[in-house]
């Protein structure tokens, strides 16, 4: 890509050279009239996770486990091929960053005294409201 960026910045620690991406262009459906019938505006970009020298082993293992050996992104939202290229790169970076994110395990915490009080008070009010809907028992 002569007019685009040289690297795709995925995270602070990961930048992928654009030369590692494989591009494919084809005709896009949707709006555009005669222009859509002649211009290859649909963009497909592929990234070979297993063969990429930009990834370290931990990143590669995480991406292969979550996304597979190859990541494919398609953009055909816009009428311009250049804009679809930008969208495809943004989507690819987003998918890779999301798959690389390490989720911190949740630490169980005890509910605060105030939250317990609010919950019980809410239950009490709901029970009273429902009790008010019941018919009055003549025997009791």
Secondary structure, DSSP 4 states (H G I P E B T S, - for coil): --SS-SEEE-SSS-EEEGGGEEEEEE---SS-THHHHH---EEEEEEETTT-TTS-HHHHHHHHHHH-SEEEEEE-SSS-HHHHHHHHHHHHHHHHHHHHPPPPPPPP-PPPHHHHHHHHHHHHHHHHHHHHHSPPPTT-
